[in-house]
Amino acid sequence: MITELKPEFKMKGLIFAVVLIAGIGFAYAQADIASGYTSDNFVDSIQHKILSSRTDSVKVVMLISLGDYYTFIRQDSAIFFFAQGIELAEKINYPKGSYSGYAKLAFVLNTASNYGKSMEMAIKSLKIAENLPSGRLESMARSYNSMGLVNRRMNNDTIAWEQCLQSIKLSQQAGMSMEKTNMGPYMNVALVYLKWKDYDSSLAYAKNCYDIVMHYPPRAQAQLSVAASTVANVYEETGKFQLARKYYLDGLASDKRFNVPLLRARLFDNFARFYKNIGLYDSCIYYAEMAFELGQHHPFGELTTDAASLVAQAYELLKKPDSALKYTKIFMAAKDTIFNQSKLIQVQLLNFDEGQRQKELQRAINEAQERYTNKVRYFALIATAGILLLISILLYRNNRNKMNANKTLELQKKEVDQQKTKAENALLVLKSTQSQLIQSEKMASLGELTAGIAHEIQNPLNFVNNFSEVNREMADELQMELKSGNIDEAIAISNDIKENSEKINHHGKRADAIVKGMLQHSRSSTGVKELTDINSLADEYLRLSYHGLKAKENSFNAKIKTDFDESIEKINIIPQDIGRVLLNLYSNAFYAISEKKKQQPNNYEPTVSLCTKKTGDKFEIRVKDNGNGIPQKIVDKIFQPFFTTKPTGLGTGLGLSLSYDIVKAHAGEIRVDSAEGEGSEFLVQLPVN
């Protein structure tokens, strides 16, 4: 009888160290935990070694170590550092470093489900391994295992089986001990046999895999959870659920010791699938949700979507269609996230391929120049058979042509270098200018807030001063009543003092909140989303913006209409960023009605309307004015950087552009509906969750 198992797990943080350097995996990282070796000081230590090292080969090893560190945290960062290591290794002709970079890049791309590129990198690593002066067989074995892993994931089972057996054979020929043997090919062969329903062979290789990991040093047994899960898979497939559960529990015990997020996610995913297959759907949901939560914090690709799919299936089997639909939507959203991560990796790979192409092109140019030189020498040698005078003339002509060609090439190279330097300088200037303009826009918005905040903070300060003065007078009265022995009157006065003190405290906190809001607006965004009352945020920025304009134009007055949807609960947003969006929209609205009031001083009532509304899984913020509106011919340009309709010196043209970027970063939309001469309405639409 299989019972439900729900142990408590606490995330200990991402504590990793160098992984896969010796080909065993990421297990040795855990040895550093005992000595207080954290992820932050590890990365700082590696970066310090890269900067301080005078030996390029050491820099290659450190770059690949950084790639190892990020392999199970951020695949795009891992790809970046592996590519850097490969580039430097090839530049200094360091084959061992090139092999290591390509082999590890193949592994990362495989975990990211980019099988084509993974196979390409594995083949490159094999070609380098075949010519290594030392460790040739061990390196070839690992390359064959990488190729077999990719083919297994692509369902090329026969090819995968052959390549993994070849990996095992090469490891044996190299005389590798159990402590250094790679468990990967044994696991892949076991899974291929399992797919072929050859359960005896599958179990034999799965247990070999398990035994190999058990021979690793204790601190290097992080992959025990993977090996245990492989054995459990075989027992589960053959209906031996008690044995399957036993090995899954072994995996859980290993996971508690090493706390490797990717392996933990795989283990929870396997456990969830196991409980689904035996009909314990609550346990299936429990482990699948934990796997999905890990996928939310780390880019684990298909593991995240598998977990969401399992939860949806379990709820469907439990006859809970609402929950099943919820996780089906989560599954689709996770697929979109994976697609975006894949696009980022594809861009990095395109950059890497372009670098490789440039090297090949340079190599081809060098070979062409060498062939040209050899050809010149060949004809020069043939000419020596002729008349000495003719030889002298030909040699002179060839030498002169060569010098001219070299001069031309040198001039072209110098021109290219100059253009490159100019382009780099222009890019630096552009980036600096852009940063200054963005800061200028932020400071402009802060300046607009300052006057409004001064007005808003004056009210609570007046209350504080007035009630403080009243309390002082009442304290004198209290002393007089106490001296006179009027206890009841003294108690009444003390109650009034207490009530006044509470009001002083309330208005003091109000002033404090306004100051904190100003400081929060002025500082750079942390990028962290917070649960925020959007109605309160929108209302506060509206009042501050209005008072800010009145401080600059004392004669300006406007009618403000608000319509808040009270059903909107607190939502997850970055309040500083959304506050900047709202402030920009309010400032534009007040500017528009102020300009129209100047043009039509009579028979015109300046009005700005603010409305919030929840629609399904989204909410809307509408900011409307009855100003002059936006001409139709420029409506499509208003969200472009540096485009502004304001006079020179009154606008940078970055406000709406930054607002557009902020809303898009929140997975929302911003649109405008304007009629020339009648006014404009901006719509900001954001997801509730």
ZIDA-V286241 format. One line per field, one symbol per residue. psi: psi as a letter, one per 40 degrees, with the letter a starting at -180 (. if undefined). burial: # if it has 9 or more other C-alpha atoms within 8 Angstrom, else .. A space follows every 50 residues. Layout:
psi=???
burial=???
This chain:
psi=hhiihgihhhheiggiahiedeedaededddeddefhidddddddddddd dehehddddddddddddddededhdddddddddddddddddefgdddddd dddddddddddefgdddddddddddddddeehdifddddddddddddddd dddefgdddddddddddddddddefhiddehheddddddddddddefgdd ddddddddddddddeiideffdeddddddddddddddeegdddddddddd ddddddddfhdddddddddddddddddeegddddddddddddddddeige bddddddddddddddddefgdddddddddddddddddddddddddddddd dddddddddddddddddddddddddddddddddeeahddddddddddddd dddddddddddddddddddddddddddddddddddddddddddddddddd ddddddeddddddddddddddddddddddddddeegdddddddddddddd ddddddddddddddddddddddiiheehiihihddddddddddddddddd ddgdehiihhhighheehihihihdddddddddddddddddddddddddg difhhhhhhhhihhgbeiiihhhiifaeihideedeedeihehieiihee ieeedddddddddddefaihiihihhedaihhhhhiid.
burial=..............#######..##########...###..##..##.## ..#..#################.#################...##.#### ############.##.##########.###.#...############### ##...##.#############....#..#.###.##########...##. ##########.###.#..##################...##.######.# #####..####.##############...##.##########.##..### #.##############...#..######.###.##..#..##.##..#.. .#.......................#...#..##.....##..##..#.. ....................................##..###.##.### ###.###..##.##..##..#..##.###.##...#...#..##..#..# #.###.##.##..##..#..##.......#.####.##..########## #............##..#..#################.##.######... .....#########...###############..#..####.#....... ##########.###.#.###.#.###.##########..
